[in-house]
């Protein structure tokens, strides 16, 4: 602010013209953009949520404070009230929505009912957000951010059968369309605190499902219903929210009941069976054990659901982490191929280390790819290219193994756009049509040539990539658009605002 003010004064003094607005006008303008400015009401009124509309940032623990005593409760979390934040997001889109109405030729004044808003929810934990040199209160150095994106607004006019979409978010994975709802200094693995903090959000979300919002749009009161889809969670968060065992479990999938051995045996033919309601039922069975079974039988019956599902997520695949998971897998395959593990099944640690060093050195020399501690999105994107494969092939001794590696990567690059694209039917229709064929071929290669790696084991994301992508796309139309990327890139902003240049 002081920088800006200095600029404002200088420009005004030297040019005599007031180009910049004074600070107080900007502050006033900013207030209108924050939640808590617009009038609205709910019919019927939301259960257990106050009816006042002018609430801005609130303490996320309102109502809980006395019980959480580990760290000063007033610093743990800040949030917007969910309904107020949704209203602000809709008012942001007011012009687009009105324009959409005009474009579809709907009579503006006739359309006051039947608006449907699709909301994507994202939630992600961030490690190490310590203040680098602040003297703030002592808080755990982990944060969790919960945010939402308005994906689309559609309307079903009273006399029409068809629903017409009047607004679709063009960049669903940009941090600009991803509105923060709640920031908490909580470790995402600390289930108790996380559920305590997200509890009120879940309660508000459930209340909003039963009710409709009356909000003035384009000068007329209109009624909106909200549909929430929690798709922006990585596997760890989904398992935590849905009460499943952690990701090393034998039940490897958050979408189907397959075990790791089954998934390695049959890589492609699975269908989505898990859902929030089913997880709740299974938890009840786990809790009550109605058939008095032993632990193993019981666990097999509930397929690894052993905690109470807390927040409803939409079973889908997280495109970003899918990229990262598969790149990690390829990185390991590359190492194994350099060391010819298929000939010598149990190499020593030293040998493995030397292959890894060779691989890193080669990638650094030819691709300028620095080795990373943990695989990240950018590294994964650079590694999963034909060019990187060619570079690796220079280190692989046998020609036929090189050919197989090239073929694997070719298939992978055919498959990848399908779960990356915002709208695969438009952007890569051919790859979409060939997906099942490609994934079958890919699975055949793995189980034939790389038997040493996939004998009874397979990684979670690889299983999902091979088995579930076509079905999810058939259901939702896209995987990429529903990914958690927007939230992840907004994490960068969060770090920036905390002045931590990590």
C-alpha positions in Angstrom: 0.0 0.0 0.0 2.8 2.4 0.8 4.5 1.7 -2.5 1.2 2.4 -4.3 0.6 5.5 -2.4 4.1 6.9 -3.2 3.4 6.2 -6.8 0.0 7.9 -6.6 1.6 11.1 -5.1 4.5 11.2 -7.5 2.4 10.8 -10.6 -0.1 13.4 -9.4 2.6 15.9 -8.5 4.6 15.5 -11.7 1.9 15.2 -14.3 -0.9 17.1 -12.5 -3.2 14.3 -13.6 -4.8 11.8 -11.3 -4.1 8.5 -13.1 -4.1 6.2 -10.0 -7.1 6.2 -7.7 -6.4 7.2 -4.1 -6.1 4.2 -1.7 -9.4 4.7 0.1 -11.4 4.4 -3.2 -9.6 1.1 -3.9 -10.4 -0.1 -0.4 -14.1 0.7 -1.0 -14.1 -1.1 -4.3 -12.4 -4.1 -2.8 -15.0 -4.4 -0.1 -17.7 -5.0 -2.7 -15.7 -7.9 -4.1 -15.3 -9.7 -0.8 -18.0 -12.0 0.5 -20.4 -10.4 2.9 -21.5 -7.5 0.7 -24.5 -8.7 -1.3 -28.1 -9.2 0.0 -29.7 -12.7 -0.5 -32.0 -15.1 1.2 -32.5 -18.8 1.3 -35.9 -20.6 0.9 -36.4 -22.5 3.2 -33.9 -20.8 5.5 -30.7 -22.8 6.1 -30.8 -25.1 9.1 -28.4 -24.0 11.9 -27.0 -21.1 9.8 -27.7 -17.5 10.8 -29.8 -15.5 8.3 -27.6 -12.4 8.3 -25.9 -11.9 4.9 -23.3 -9.3 5.7 -20.7 -11.6 7.3 -17.2 -11.3 6.0 -14.2 -13.4 7.3 -15.1 -15.4 10.3 -13.2 -17.5 12.8 -13.4 -21.1 11.3 -13.7 -22.5 14.8 -16.7 -20.4 15.8 -18.5 -22.7 18.2 -15.6 -25.0 18.8 -13.1 -22.7 20.5 -13.2 -24.1 24.1 -12.4 -27.7 23.1 -9.3 -27.2 21.0 -6.5 -26.2 23.3 -3.2 -27.4 21.7 -2.5 -24.1 20.0 -4.1 -20.7 20.5 -7.5 -21.3 18.9 -7.9 -17.8 17.5 -5.1 -18.4 15.0 -6.0 -21.8 13.7 -8.4 -21.0 11.0 -10.2 -18.3 9.1 -13.0 -18.8 6.6 -16.0 -17.3 4.8 -19.4 -18.6 5.5 -20.1 -21.0 2.6 -23.3 -19.5 1.4 -22.0 -16.0 1.5 -18.9 -17.0 -0.5 -21.0 -18.7 -3.1 -23.1 -15.5 -3.5 -20.0 -13.4 -4.0 -18.8 -15.9 -6.6 -22.1 -15.7 -8.4 -22.2 -11.9 -8.3 -18.7 -12.0 -9.8 -20.1 -13.9 -12.7 -23.3 -11.7 -13.0 -22.3 -10.2 -16.4 -21.4 -13.6 -17.9 -24.6 -15.2 -16.6 -26.8 -12.4 -18.0 -24.9 -12.5 -21.3 -25.4 -16.3 -21.4 -29.1 -15.8 -20.9 -29.3 -13.3 -23.8 -27.2 -15.5 -26.1 -29.6 -18.5 -25.6 -32.4 -16.2 -26.6 -34.2 -16.8 -23.3 -36.5 -13.9 -22.3 -34.6 -12.3 -19.5 -37.5 -11.4 -17.4 -39.1 -14.8 -17.7 -36.1 -16.7 -16.4 -36.2 -16.3 -12.6 -36.4 -19.9 -11.6 -34.6 -23.1 -12.3 -31.0 -22.0 -12.2 -28.6 -24.8 -11.4 -25.0 -24.1 -10.3 -22.3 -26.8 -10.4 -19.6 -26.3 -7.8 -16.2 -28.1 -7.8 -14.7 -28.4 -4.3 -11.0 -28.7 -3.7 -9.0 -29.3 -0.6 -5.3 -29.8 -0.2 -2.8 -29.9 2.6 0.5 -27.9 2.3 3.6 -28.8 4.2 6.0 -26.3 5.7 4.4 -23.0 5.7 6.5 -21.6 8.6 6.9 -17.8 8.9 10.4 -17.3 7.7 11.1 -14.4 10.1 7.7 -13.3 11.5 7.0 -13.0 15.1 3.5 -14.3 14.8 1.8 -16.7 17.2 3.0 -20.3 17.4 1.0 -22.5 15.0 1.6 -25.9 13.5 3.7 -25.4 10.3 1.2 -27.1 8.0 -1.8 -25.6 6.4 -4.9 -27.0 4.7 -6.8 -24.9 2.1 -10.4 -25.5 1.1 -11.7 -23.8 -2.0 -14.4 -24.0 -4.6 -14.9 -23.2 -8.3 -18.2 -22.3 -10.0 -18.0 -24.8 -12.9 -21.2 -24.1 -14.7 -24.6 -22.4 -14.4 -27.5 -23.9 -16.3 -31.2 -23.2 -16.5 -34.2 -25.3 -17.0 -37.1 -23.1 -18.1 -40.5 -24.1 -16.8 -41.9 -25.3 -20.2 -38.7 -26.8 -21.5 -37.5 -30.4 -21.1 -33.8 -29.6 -21.9 -31.4 -27.9 -19.5 -29.5 -25.1 -21.2 -26.0 -24.2 -20.0 -25.6 -20.5 -19.9 -22.2 -20.3 -18.3 -19.2 -22.7 -18.3 -15.9 -21.8 -16.6 -13.4 -21.6 -19.5 -10.4 -22.1 -17.2 -11.5 -24.4 -14.4 -7.9 -25.0 -13.3 -6.8 -21.5 -13.0 -6.1 -20.0 -9.6 -8.3 -17.1 -10.7 -11.5 -19.2 -10.8 -10.6 -21.0 -7.6 -12.2 -19.1 -4.7 -10.7 -19.8 -1.3 -13.2 -20.7 1.4 -11.2 -21.7 4.4 -7.6 -21.5 5.4 -6.5 -23.6 8.4 -3.2 -24.2 10.2 -3.8 -27.9 10.6 -1.9 -30.9 9.5 -3.9 -32.8 6.9 -3.0 -36.1 8.6 -4.5 -34.9 11.9 -7.9 -36.3 11.2 -9.6 -35.1 14.5 -8.7 -31.4 14.0 -9.3 -31.5 10.3 -12.8 -32.8 10.8 -13.5 -30.3 13.6 -12.5 -27.4 11.3 -14.3 -28.7 8.2 -17.4 -29.7 10.2 -19.2 -26.4 9.9 -18.5 -26.3 6.2 -19.9 -29.7 5.7 -23.0 -28.7 7.7 -23.5 -25.6 5.7 -23.0 -27.5 2.4 -25.6 -30.1 3.5 -28.1 -27.4 4.5 -27.7 -25.7 1.1 -28.4 -28.9 -0.8 -32.0 -28.8 0.6 -32.7 -25.2 -0.1 -32.6 -22.6 -2.9 -30.9 -19.3 -3.0 -32.9 -16.1 -3.9 -30.4 -13.5 -5.2 -30.8 -10.5 -7.5 -29.1 -11.0 -10.8 -29.4 -8.4 -13.5 -31.8 -6.4 -11.3 -34.3 -9.2 -10.7 -34.5 -11.8 -7.9 -33.7 -15.3 -9.3 -33.6 -18.7 -7.6 -30.5 -20.9 -7.7 -29.9 -24.5 -6.6 -26.4 -25.7 -5.9 -24.8 -29.1 -6.7 -21.5 -29.8 -5.0 -18.9 -32.2 -6.4 -15.8 -32.8 -4.3 -13.4 -33.8 -7.0 -10.3 -31.7 -6.2 -8.8 -34.0 -3.6 -5.7 -36.0 -3.9 -5.8 -39.7 -3.1 -4.6 -39.2 0.5 -7.3 -36.6 1.2 -10.1 -38.8 -0.4 -9.1 -41.8 1.7 -9.1 -39.7 4.8 -12.5 -38.1 4.1 -14.2 -41.3 2.9 -12.9 -43.4 5.8 -10.8 -45.7 3.7 -7.5 -47.2 4.8 -4.3 -45.2 3.8 -2.9 -45.5 0.3 -0.5 -48.4 1.1 -3.5 -50.6 1.8 -4.3 -53.8 -0.2 -7.5 -52.1 -1.3 -5.7 -50.0 -3.8 -8.5 -48.0 -5.4 -10.8 -45.3 -4.2 -13.2 -46.1 -7.0 -13.6 -49.9 -7.0 -13.1 -52.7 -4.5 -10.2 -54.3 -6.2 -7.2 -55.5 -4.2 -3.6 -54.9 -5.3 -3.1 -58.4 -6.5 -6.4 -58.5 -8.4 -5.5 -55.1 -10.0 -2.1 -56.4 -11.1 -3.7 -59.6 -12.5 -6.5 -57.9 -14.4 -5.3 -54.4 -15.2 -8.1 -53.0 -17.3 -11.5 -54.5 -16.6 -12.9 -52.8 -13.4 -15.9 -50.6 -12.9 -16.6 -47.9 -10.3 -18.5 -49.3 -7.4 -17.6 -47.1 -4.4 -19.7 -44.2 -3.3 -20.1 -42.1 -0.2 -23.4 -43.7 0.9 -22.0 -47.2 0.4 -18.9 -46.2 2.4 -21.2 -45.1 5.2 -23.1 -48.4 5.2 -19.8 -50.3 5.2 -18.6 -48.3 8.1 -21.7 -49.2 10.0 -21.0 -52.9 9.3 -17.4 -52.4 10.4 -18.6 -50.7 13.6 -21.3 -53.3 14.5 -19.8 -56.4 13.0 -23.3 -57.9 12.6 -22.1 -61.4 11.5 -19.5 -61.7 14.3 -16.7 -62.3 11.9 -12.9 -62.3 12.6 -11.0 -59.0 11.8 -9.8 -60.3 8.4 -13.2 -61.5 7.3 -14.8 -58.3 8.4 -12.2 -56.2 6.6 -12.7 -58.2 3.5 -16.5 -57.6 3.8 -16.1 -53.8 4.1 -13.3 -53.6 1.6 -11.0 -51.5 3.8 -13.6 -48.9 5.0 -12.6 -48.6 8.7 -13.4 -45.0 9.7 -16.5 -42.9 9.4 -16.8 -41.2 6.0 -16.9 -37.5 6.8 -17.2 -35.5 3.7 -18.8 -36.6 0.5 -16.3 -36.7 -2.4 -17.1 -37.7 -6.0 -15.2 -40.8 -6.9 -12.9 -39.6 -9.7 -9.3 -39.5 -10.6 -7.0 -36.6 -9.8 -5.3 -35.7 -13.0 -2.4 -33.9 -11.6 -1.4 -36.5 -9.1 -2.1 -39.2 -11.7 0.6 -37.5 -13.9 3.0 -37.5 -11.0 2.3 -41.0 -9.8 2.8 -42.4 -13.3 5.9 -40.4 -13.9 7.4 -41.9 -10.7 6.5 -45.3 -11.9 8.2 -44.7 -15.3 11.2 -43.3 -13.6 11.6 -46.5 -11.7 11.0 -48.6 -14.8 13.8 -46.6 -16.5 16.2 -47.4 -13.6 15.3 -51.1 -13.8 15.8 -51.2 -17.5 19.2 -49.5 -17.2 20.2 -52.3 -14.8 18.5 -55.1 -16.7 16.5 -56.3 -13.7 14.6 -58.7 -15.9 17.8 -60.8 -16.0 18.9 -60.4 -12.4 15.8 -60.2 -10.2 17.2 -59.1 -6.8 20.0 -56.5 -7.2 21.8 -55.0 -4.2 21.1 -51.4 -2.9 24.5 -50.3 -4.3 23.6 -51.5 -7.8 20.2 -49.7 -7.7 21.9 -46.5 -6.5 24.3 -46.6 -9.4 21.5 -47.0 -11.9 19.7 -44.1 -10.4 22.8 -42.0 -10.5 23.4 -42.9 -14.2 19.8 -42.0 -15.1 19.9 -38.7 -13.2 23.2 -37.8 -14.8 21.9 -38.6 -18.3 18.7 -36.7 -17.8 20.6 -33.7 -16.5 23.1 -33.7 -19.3 20.8 -34.3 -22.2 17.5 -32.8 -21.0 18.7 -30.3 -18.4 16.5 -32.0 -15.9 17.7 -31.6 -12.3 17.1 -34.6 -10.1 14.3 -33.8 -7.6 13.7 -35.1 -4.1 10.0 -35.7 -4.7 8.5 -36.0 -8.1 6.6 -32.8 -9.0 4.3 -31.8 -11.8 6.9 -30.0 -13.9 9.4 -32.8 -13.7 6.7 -35.3 -14.6 5.8 -33.3 -17.7 9.3 -33.2 -18.9 10.1 -36.8 -18.1 7.0 -38.2 -19.9 8.1 -37.2 -23.4 9.4 -39.2 -26.3 12.5 -37.1 -26.2 13.3 -38.1 -22.6 12.6 -41.8 -23.5 15.2 -41.6 -26.4 17.7 -40.1 -23.9 17.1 -43.0 -21.5 17.2 -45.6 -24.3 20.9 -44.6 -24.9 21.6 -46.2 -21.5 19.5 -49.4 -22.1 21.8 -52.2 -23.4 19.4 -54.4 -25.4 17.6 -53.1 -28.5 14.4 -55.0 -28.0 14.0 -53.6 -24.5 14.5 -50.1 -26.0 11.7 -50.7 -28.5 9.4 -51.8 -25.7 10.1 -48.6 -23.7 9.4 -46.5 -26.7 6.2 -48.3 -27.3 5.1 -47.9 -23.7 5.8 -44.2 -23.8 4.0 -43.8 -27.2 0.9 -45.5 -25.7 1.1 -43.4 -22.6 1.3 -40.2 -24.6 -1.7 -41.3 -26.5 -3.6 -41.9 -23.3 -2.5 -38.9 -21.3 -4.5 -36.1 -23.1 -7.7 -38.0 -22.3 -7.5 -37.4 -18.6 -5.7 -34.1 -18.9 -8.0 -32.2 -21.4 -10.7 -29.9 -20.0 -13.0 -31.3 -22.7 -11.7 -34.5 -24.2 -14.5 -35.0 -26.6 -13.6 -31.7 -28.3 -9.9 -31.6 -27.8 -8.7 -35.2 -28.5 -11.7 -37.2 -29.8 -9.4 -39.8 -31.5 -7.4 -40.6 -28.4 -10.7 -40.8 -26.4 -12.0 -43.4 -28.8 -8.8 -45.4 -28.7 -8.4 -45.2 -25.0 -9.6 -48.6 -24.0 -7.7 -50.2 -26.8 -4.5 -48.3 -25.8 -4.8 -49.1 -22.1 -5.3 -52.8 -22.9 -2.2 -52.8 -25.1 -0.3 -50.9 -22.3 -1.4 -53.5 -19.7 -0.4 -56.4 -22.0 3.1 -54.9 -22.4 3.4 -54.4 -18.6 2.3 -57.9 -17.7 4.4 -59.5 -20.4 7.7 -57.6 -20.6 7.7 -56.1 -17.1 6.5 -59.1 -15.2 9.2 -58.6 -12.7 7.6 -55.3 -11.6 3.9 -56.1 -11.9 3.8 -59.5 -10.3 1.0 -59.1 -7.8 1.7 -55.4 -7.3 0.7 -52.2 -9.2 0.6 -48.6 -8.1 -2.7 -46.9 -7.2 -2.7 -44.3 -9.9 -1.5 -46.7 -12.6 -4.5 -48.9 -11.8 -6.8 -46.0 -12.1 -5.3 -44.8 -15.3 -5.7 -48.1 -17.0 -9.0 -49.2 -15.5 -11.2 -46.2 -14.8 -10.6 -43.4 -17.1 -13.2 -44.2 -19.9 -16.0 -44.7 -17.3 -15.3 -41.4 -15.5 -15.3 -39.5 -18.8 -18.5 -41.1 -19.8 -20.1 -40.0 -16.6 -18.6 -36.5 -16.2 -17.4 -35.6 -19.6 -14.0 -34.7 -18.3 -11.4 -35.5 -15.8 -9.0 -32.7 -16.3 -11.5 -30.0 -15.6 -12.4 -31.5 -12.2 -8.8 -31.8 -11.1 -7.3 -30.0 -8.1 -4.9 -27.9 -10.1 -6.5 -24.6 -9.4 -6.2 -25.2 -5.7 -2.6 -26.3 -6.1 -1.6 -23.2 -8.0 -3.3 -21.0 -5.5 -1.2 -22.6 -2.9 1.7 -20.7 -4.5 -0.2 -17.5 -3.9 -0.8 -18.5 -0.3 3.0 -18.9 0.2 3.6 -15.6 -1.5 1.2 -13.8 0.8 2.9 -15.4 3.8 6.2 -14.0 2.4 7.7 -17.4 2.3 9.6 -17.8 -0.8 9.5 -21.5 -0.9 
